[in-house]
């Protein structure tokens, strides 16, 4: 017991991890097993707001989301439209109650800058894929390129990439493609508002490249636009750079990099929280309706509010102090609650 006593003294003196003891019948003596204590996890917290993240290249949107969520120690978070790992730029992150409008922000108009490499097509339509075909690039002039871009502008039919997060049978297409399954995809309508040439360059050992600007609606794949442009030019093409510039309603976004956020988190959480926008910042696209206190209370109880509010369709409802309560449907009969935030519901 001399050894056991010394062990106990040493454990208390040096604050070693907790242990448990038992008599080992094979050794006929008291044996101590020390358990390594697990590092304490930062407790997650309720947090509401929006963060405009500048997603780095090499991370999926979900990987970037999880890193940001852990930095903020937020209980609930989601993003408003995935970017490919190759892509960089604006990825709005919604925390807490802001996740209730995330799905609606997915359909917003977006803008991108992209670089297309002519002469090579890949299975993913970008530089991360395997080359499928290489063709010589014909002599091209600006009018020829502009005409091809114009043909891909407006309401067009587009076949999405095989390697995409679109689901078929409950499974993402990229999972089927990686298994080598044959996939037939149908064209679907998308809106391309702007597809324009910014510059053209013939870079040594890199192939002719076009720098392009795209403004488009929900469901449009820039990779597919570049692929189709390459076919229209007779040589094929794939994306080598892609950056999202803005997403409505954030036309001139102040974006934060992961490095920015990590530096602020090391300072204190108050500095980190100062990067967040209020939920209202994501709702400027909706018509606004302001209610008095009695009307707001009725709506918060899930009841319709009678009256003429001068607008039909989905609206953002605010109380008399200007705080947004959520979304409601408005028509000639009045308002019906649709998606309310937690603070709009009266506490029992």
C-alpha positions as CSV (number, residue, x, y, z in Angstrom):
1,X,0.0,0.0,0.0
2,X,3.0,2.2,0.2
3,X,2.9,2.6,-3.6
4,X,-0.8,3.1,-3.7
5,X,-0.5,5.7,-1.0
6,X,2.2,7.5,-2.9
7,X,0.1,7.4,-6.0
8,X,-2.8,8.9,-4.2
9,X,-0.7,11.7,-2.8
10,X,0.9,12.3,-6.2
11,X,-2.5,12.5,-7.9
12,X,-3.8,15.1,-5.4
13,X,-0.6,17.0,-5.4
14,X,-0.3,17.3,-9.1
15,X,-4.0,17.2,-9.9
16,X,-3.8,14.3,-12.3
17,X,-6.9,13.1,-14.1
18,X,-9.5,11.2,-12.0
19,X,-8.9,7.5,-11.5
20,X,-10.7,4.4,-10.4
21,X,-9.2,1.4,-8.6
22,X,-9.9,-2.3,-8.3
23,X,-8.2,-5.5,-7.0
24,X,-6.6,-7.4,-9.9
25,X,-7.0,-11.1,-9.0
26,X,-4.1,-12.1,-11.2
27,X,-1.7,-9.7,-9.5
28,X,-3.3,-9.8,-6.0
29,X,-2.9,-6.1,-5.5
30,X,-4.8,-2.8,-5.9
31,X,-4.5,-1.4,-9.4
32,X,-5.2,2.2,-10.4
33,X,-6.4,3.2,-13.9
34,X,-6.3,6.9,-14.7
35,X,-8.9,8.4,-17.0
36,X,-7.9,11.3,-19.2
37,X,-10.4,14.1,-18.8
38,X,-12.0,15.3,-22.1
39,X,-11.5,19.0,-23.0
40,X,-14.5,21.1,-22.3
41,X,-16.6,22.0,-25.3
42,X,-17.6,25.6,-25.7
43,X,-21.3,25.7,-24.8
44,X,-23.6,26.6,-27.7
45,X,-25.9,29.6,-27.3
46,X,-29.0,31.1,-28.8
47,X,-27.9,33.7,-31.4
48,X,-30.0,35.5,-34.1
49,X,-28.6,37.4,-37.0
50,X,-26.9,37.2,-40.4
51,X,-23.2,37.0,-41.3
52,X,-21.8,37.7,-44.7
53,X,-19.0,35.2,-45.0
54,X,-16.3,35.4,-47.7
55,X,-16.0,31.7,-48.3
56,X,-12.4,30.5,-49.0
57,X,-11.5,28.2,-51.8
58,X,-11.2,24.6,-51.0
59,X,-14.0,24.3,-48.4
60,X,-17.5,23.1,-49.2
61,X,-20.3,25.5,-48.1
62,X,-21.2,23.1,-45.2
63,X,-17.6,22.9,-44.0
64,X,-17.4,26.7,-44.0
65,X,-20.8,26.9,-42.2
66,X,-19.7,24.5,-39.5
67,X,-16.5,26.4,-38.8
68,X,-18.4,29.7,-38.5
69,X,-21.0,28.1,-36.3
70,X,-18.4,26.8,-33.9
71,X,-16.6,30.1,-33.8
72,X,-19.9,31.8,-32.8
73,X,-20.9,28.9,-30.6
74,X,-24.4,29.2,-32.2
75,X,-27.0,26.6,-31.5
76,X,-28.6,26.9,-35.0
77,X,-27.2,28.0,-38.3
78,X,-27.7,27.5,-42.0
79,X,-26.5,29.0,-45.3
80,X,-28.5,30.5,-48.2
81,X,-27.2,28.7,-51.3
82,X,-24.2,26.5,-51.7
83,X,-20.9,27.5,-53.4
84,X,-18.7,24.8,-55.0
85,X,-15.4,24.1,-53.1
86,X,-13.6,25.8,-56.0
87,X,-15.6,29.0,-55.5
88,X,-15.0,31.9,-53.2
89,X,-17.1,34.9,-52.2
90,X,-20.3,35.7,-50.5
91,X,-22.0,33.0,-48.5
92,X,-24.7,34.5,-46.2
93,X,-24.9,32.5,-42.9
94,X,-28.2,32.7,-41.0
95,X,-28.2,32.2,-37.2
96,X,-31.1,31.3,-35.0
97,X,-34.4,32.9,-36.1
98,X,-32.8,34.1,-39.3
99,X,-32.8,30.5,-40.6
100,X,-36.6,31.0,-41.0
101,X,-35.9,33.3,-44.1
102,X,-32.9,31.3,-45.4
103,X,-35.0,29.4,-47.9
104,X,-36.5,32.5,-49.3
105,X,-33.0,34.1,-49.8
106,X,-32.0,31.1,-51.9
107,X,-34.2,32.4,-54.7
108,X,-32.5,35.8,-54.8
109,X,-30.6,37.3,-57.7
110,X,-26.9,36.7,-57.6
111,X,-23.8,38.0,-59.3
112,X,-20.5,36.2,-60.1
113,X,-17.2,36.8,-61.8
114,X,-15.8,33.7,-63.4
115,X,-12.8,32.6,-65.6
116,X,-13.4,30.1,-68.4
117,X,-10.6,28.1,-69.8
118,X,-11.3,27.3,-73.5
119,X,-10.4,24.1,-75.3
120,X,-11.0,21.5,-72.5
121,X,-14.1,20.0,-71.1
122,X,-14.2,18.1,-67.8
123,X,-16.7,15.8,-66.1
124,X,-17.5,18.4,-63.4
125,X,-17.4,21.4,-65.8
126,X,-14.7,22.9,-63.6
127,X,-11.0,22.6,-62.9
128,X,-11.6,20.0,-60.2
129,X,-12.9,17.4,-62.6
130,X,-11.2,14.9,-65.0
131,X,-10.6,16.1,-68.6
132,X,-13.0,14.5,-71.0
133,X,-12.1,16.1,-74.3
134,X,-9.5,18.6,-75.7
135,X,-10.1,20.6,-78.9
136,X,-8.2,23.4,-80.6
137,X,-9.6,26.8,-80.0
138,X,-10.6,28.6,-83.2
139,X,-9.7,32.1,-84.0
140,X,-12.2,34.2,-82.0
141,X,-13.1,37.9,-82.1
142,X,-15.2,40.0,-79.6
143,X,-18.4,40.1,-81.8
144,X,-18.3,36.3,-82.0
145,X,-17.9,35.9,-78.3
146,X,-20.6,38.5,-77.5
147,X,-23.1,36.8,-79.8
148,X,-22.5,33.5,-78.0
149,X,-23.0,35.2,-74.7
150,X,-26.2,36.9,-75.8
151,X,-27.6,33.6,-76.9
152,X,-27.2,32.3,-73.3
153,X,-28.9,35.4,-71.8
154,X,-32.5,35.7,-70.7
155,X,-34.9,32.9,-69.9
156,X,-33.0,29.8,-71.2
157,X,-33.1,26.1,-70.9
158,X,-30.1,24.7,-69.0
159,X,-28.9,21.2,-68.2
160,X,-27.4,21.2,-64.7
161,X,-24.0,19.6,-64.1
162,X,-24.0,15.9,-63.3
163,X,-21.7,16.6,-60.3
164,X,-24.2,18.8,-58.4
165,X,-26.1,18.7,-55.1
166,X,-29.4,18.3,-57.0
167,X,-31.2,15.2,-55.7
168,X,-32.8,12.3,-57.5
169,X,-34.5,9.6,-55.5
170,X,-33.4,11.4,-52.3
171,X,-29.7,11.2,-53.2
172,X,-27.4,13.9,-54.5
173,X,-26.4,13.5,-58.2
174,X,-22.7,13.8,-57.3
175,X,-23.0,10.6,-55.2
176,X,-24.5,8.7,-58.2
177,X,-21.9,10.2,-60.5
178,X,-19.0,9.1,-58.3
179,X,-20.3,5.5,-58.4
180,X,-20.2,5.7,-62.2
181,X,-24.0,5.5,-62.6
182,X,-25.4,6.7,-65.9
183,X,-27.5,9.8,-65.4
184,X,-29.9,11.4,-67.8
185,X,-30.6,15.0,-66.9
186,X,-33.4,17.2,-68.4
187,X,-33.0,20.8,-69.3
188,X,-34.9,23.2,-67.0
189,X,-35.7,26.9,-67.3
190,X,-33.4,29.4,-65.6
191,X,-33.0,33.2,-65.7
192,X,-29.7,34.7,-66.8
193,X,-29.9,38.5,-66.5
194,X,-26.4,39.4,-67.5
195,X,-23.7,37.3,-69.2
196,X,-20.9,39.5,-70.4
197,X,-17.2,39.5,-71.4
198,X,-14.8,41.4,-69.1
199,X,-11.5,40.4,-70.7
200,X,-9.8,37.8,-72.8
201,X,-6.3,36.5,-72.4
202,X,-4.1,33.8,-74.0
203,X,-2.0,32.7,-71.0
204,X,1.0,30.6,-71.7
205,X,0.6,26.9,-70.7
206,X,-2.9,27.6,-69.5
207,X,-4.9,27.9,-72.7
208,X,-7.1,30.8,-73.9
209,X,-9.2,32.3,-71.1
210,X,-12.2,34.5,-70.8
211,X,-13.1,36.5,-67.7
212,X,-16.9,36.8,-67.6
213,X,-19.5,38.5,-65.4
214,X,-22.8,36.7,-64.6
215,X,-26.0,37.9,-63.0
216,X,-28.6,35.2,-62.6
217,X,-31.6,33.8,-60.7
218,X,-32.2,30.8,-58.5
219,X,-31.0,27.4,-59.8
220,X,-28.6,28.7,-62.4
221,X,-25.3,27.0,-62.6
222,X,-22.4,29.1,-63.8
223,X,-20.5,25.9,-64.6
224,X,-23.2,24.9,-67.1
225,X,-23.2,28.4,-68.6
226,X,-19.4,28.2,-69.2
227,X,-19.8,24.6,-70.6
228,X,-22.5,25.7,-73.0
229,X,-20.5,28.8,-74.0
230,X,-17.6,26.6,-74.9
231,X,-19.8,24.4,-77.1
232,X,-21.2,27.5,-78.8
233,X,-17.7,28.6,-79.6
234,X,-16.8,25.1,-81.0
235,X,-14.0,24.2,-78.5
236,X,-15.5,23.4,-75.1
237,X,-14.7,25.2,-71.9
238,X,-14.6,24.7,-68.1
239,X,-14.5,27.0,-65.0
240,X,-11.1,27.7,-63.4
241,X,-12.1,30.5,-61.2
242,X,-15.5,31.5,-59.6
243,X,-16.3,34.2,-57.2
244,X,-19.8,35.2,-55.9
245,X,-19.9,39.0,-55.7
246,X,-23.3,39.6,-54.2
247,X,-26.7,38.1,-53.4
248,X,-29.9,40.2,-53.1
249,X,-30.5,42.1,-50.9
250,X,-26.8,42.4,-50.1
251,X,-25.6,44.3,-53.2
252,X,-22.5,45.9,-51.6
253,X,-21.7,43.4,-48.9
254,X,-19.1,43.8,-46.1
255,X,-17.8,40.3,-46.1
256,X,-15.8,38.6,-43.3
257,X,-13.1,36.0,-44.0
258,X,-12.5,33.0,-41.6
259,X,-9.2,34.6,-40.7
260,X,-11.0,37.8,-39.7
261,X,-13.5,35.9,-37.5
262,X,-10.8,33.8,-35.9
263,X,-8.8,36.9,-34.9
264,X,-12.0,38.5,-33.4
265,X,-13.0,35.3,-31.6
266,X,-9.5,35.2,-29.9
267,X,-10.2,38.7,-28.6
268,X,-13.7,38.4,-27.2
269,X,-17.2,37.2,-28.3
270,X,-18.5,40.8,-28.2
271,X,-16.1,41.7,-31.0
272,X,-17.2,38.7,-33.0
273,X,-20.9,39.4,-32.5
274,X,-20.4,42.9,-33.9
275,X,-20.0,41.3,-37.3
276,X,-23.6,40.2,-37.4
277,X,-26.4,42.0,-39.2
278,X,-29.9,42.0,-37.7
279,X,-32.5,39.7,-39.1
280,X,-34.2,42.7,-40.7
281,X,-31.2,43.2,-43.0
282,X,-32.2,40.2,-45.0
283,X,-35.9,41.3,-45.4
284,X,-35.6,44.5,-47.4
285,X,-37.0,42.8,-50.5
286,X,-40.4,42.2,-49.0
287,X,-43.1,44.9,-48.9
288,X,-43.3,46.2,-45.3
289,X,-46.5,46.4,-43.2
290,X,-46.6,48.1,-39.8
291,X,-49.1,47.0,-37.1
292,X,-50.2,48.7,-34.0
293,X,-49.8,46.9,-30.6
294,X,-53.3,45.3,-30.7
295,X,-52.8,44.0,-34.2
296,X,-49.3,42.7,-33.5
297,X,-50.6,40.9,-30.4
298,X,-53.4,39.2,-32.5
299,X,-50.9,38.2,-35.2
300,X,-48.5,36.8,-32.5
301,X,-51.3,34.6,-31.3
302,X,-51.6,33.1,-34.8
303,X,-54.8,34.9,-35.6
304,X,-55.6,36.8,-38.8
305,X,-55.7,40.6,-38.7
306,X,-58.6,42.2,-40.6
307,X,-58.1,45.4,-42.6
308,X,-56.7,46.8,-45.9
309,X,-52.9,47.1,-45.9
310,X,-52.5,48.2,-49.5
311,X,-50.5,45.3,-50.8
312,X,-51.2,41.7,-51.8
313,X,-48.9,38.7,-51.4
314,X,-46.2,37.9,-48.9
315,X,-45.1,40.9,-46.7
316,X,-42.7,41.6,-43.8
317,X,-44.6,42.6,-40.7
318,X,-43.2,45.1,-38.3
319,X,-44.5,46.3,-34.9
320,X,-45.0,50.0,-34.0
321,X,-41.4,50.2,-32.8
322,X,-40.1,49.0,-36.1
323,X,-39.0,45.5,-35.1
324,X,-39.8,42.8,-37.6
325,X,-42.2,40.2,-36.5
326,X,-42.0,37.8,-39.4
327,X,-43.8,37.1,-42.7
328,X,-47.5,37.2,-43.4
329,X,-49.8,36.8,-46.4
330,X,-51.8,40.0,-47.3
331,X,-54.9,40.3,-49.4
332,X,-58.2,42.3,-49.4
333,X,-59.4,40.5,-46.3
334,X,-56.3,41.4,-44.2
335,X,-53.2,39.5,-42.9
336,X,-52.7,35.9,-42.1
337,X,-49.5,34.9,-40.2
338,X,-47.1,32.7,-42.2
339,X,-43.7,32.6,-40.6
340,X,-43.3,34.5,-37.4
341,X,-40.1,35.0,-35.3
342,X,-40.0,33.8,-31.7
343,X,-40.2,37.3,-30.3
344,X,-43.5,37.9,-32.1
345,X,-45.2,35.2,-30.1
346,X,-46.5,36.5,-26.7
347,X,-45.0,34.7,-23.7
348,X,-47.4,32.9,-21.5
